[in-house]
């Protein structure tokens, strides 16, 4: 599986180095460009979401699996744990553990 991913990445990069994802003009994505691209992808898929949806899902999933919030903060690249906490939702699993543990 890993070799397949590396082969696909090598084919995509065509011998070049640097950023993997680029816009139609071949320039690297700006933060706004990534946000716009994600909005278009969600819309095409008929799903409501934003460029932060995946980050919020990742943060919530990690905390739900008892990963320390400081580690989650590092994974997301936040300088403040308070920022990370704003990304984390509450799952049914978290509620069960809090109430019945």
Long-range contacts (C-beta under 8 A, 24 or more apart in sequence): 52-87, 55-87, 56-87, 56-88, 56-89, 59-84, 59-87, 59-88, 60-87, 60-88, 60-89, 60-91, 63-88, 63-94, 64-91, 64-93, 64-94
